[in-house]
Amino acid sequence: MEQEEILMKLKTIIKPYVKNEDALNNLTENTNFINDLNINSANLVDVILDVEEVFDIEIDNSSMEKITNVKAALEVINEKIVTN
């Protein structure tokens, strides 16, 4: 799966939880889910559950803790897709 395709799917997943639309429209790898997009920690868990479902992967607790920004999310998704 291409990186751009993964990013677009991720953006679709996080959209319902985003409180800062401008940050979503200017999403980069450095965008932080909590600080930039104003996604609260409870909703971040929902995002991770949605990522697992959409990409048909399982994200363990240690990987889950790493997912604080877009770049980390992409790295975890790519790693899990490869090992799946």
C-alpha positions as CSV (number, residue, x, y, z in Angstrom):
1,M,0.0,0.0,0.0
2,E,1.4,3.4,-1.0
3,Q,2.2,5.9,1.7
4,E,-0.1,8.5,0.2
5,E,-3.0,6.0,0.3
6,I,-2.3,5.2,3.9
7,L,-2.2,8.9,4.8
8,M,-5.5,9.6,3.1
9,K,-7.2,6.7,4.9
10,L,-5.7,8.0,8.2
11,K,-7.0,11.4,7.5
12,T,-10.5,10.0,6.9
13,I,-10.3,8.0,10.1
14,I,-9.3,11.0,12.3
15,K,-11.6,13.6,10.7
16,P,-14.6,12.9,13.0
17,Y,-12.5,13.4,16.1
18,V,-10.7,16.6,15.0
19,K,-11.5,19.8,16.8
20,N,-9.2,22.0,14.7
21,E,-10.2,21.8,11.0
22,D,-7.4,24.1,9.9
23,A,-4.8,21.7,11.2
24,L,-6.5,18.8,9.5
25,N,-6.5,20.6,6.2
26,N,-2.7,21.3,6.7
27,L,-1.9,17.8,7.9
28,T,1.8,16.9,7.8
29,E,3.8,14.0,9.3
30,N,4.7,16.4,12.2
31,T,1.0,17.0,13.1
32,N,0.4,16.0,16.7
33,F,-3.0,14.4,17.3
34,I,-3.6,16.0,20.8
35,N,-1.8,19.3,20.5
36,D,-2.5,20.3,16.9
37,L,-5.7,18.5,16.1
38,N,-7.2,18.8,19.6
39,I,-8.2,15.1,19.7
40,N,-8.6,14.1,23.3
41,S,-6.9,11.0,24.7
42,A,-10.2,9.0,24.9
43,N,-10.9,9.8,21.2
44,L,-7.3,8.9,20.3
45,V,-8.0,5.4,21.5
46,D,-11.1,5.4,19.2
47,V,-8.8,6.5,16.4
48,I,-6.4,3.6,17.0
49,L,-9.3,1.1,17.1
50,D,-10.6,2.5,13.8
51,V,-7.0,2.2,12.3
52,E,-6.9,-1.4,13.4
53,E,-10.3,-2.1,11.7
54,V,-9.6,-0.2,8.5
55,F,-6.1,-1.6,7.9
56,D,-6.9,-5.0,9.4
57,I,-4.0,-4.9,11.8
58,E,-3.6,-5.3,15.6
59,I,-1.7,-2.5,17.4
60,D,-0.1,-3.7,20.7
61,N,0.1,-1.4,23.8
62,S,3.7,-0.4,23.2
63,S,3.0,0.6,19.6
64,M,-0.2,2.4,20.8
65,E,1.9,4.6,23.1
66,K,4.1,5.7,20.2
67,I,1.1,7.1,18.2
68,T,1.2,10.7,19.2
69,N,1.6,12.2,15.7
70,V,1.0,11.4,12.1
71,K,4.5,10.2,11.4
72,A,4.4,7.7,14.3
73,A,1.0,6.5,13.2
74,L,2.3,5.9,9.7
75,E,5.3,4.1,10.9
76,V,3.2,1.8,13.1
77,I,0.7,1.1,10.4
78,N,3.4,0.3,7.8
79,E,5.2,-2.0,10.3
80,K,2.0,-3.8,11.1
81,I,0.9,-4.2,7.5
82,V,4.3,-5.7,6.6
83,T,4.2,-8.2,9.5
84,N,0.5,-9.0,9.0
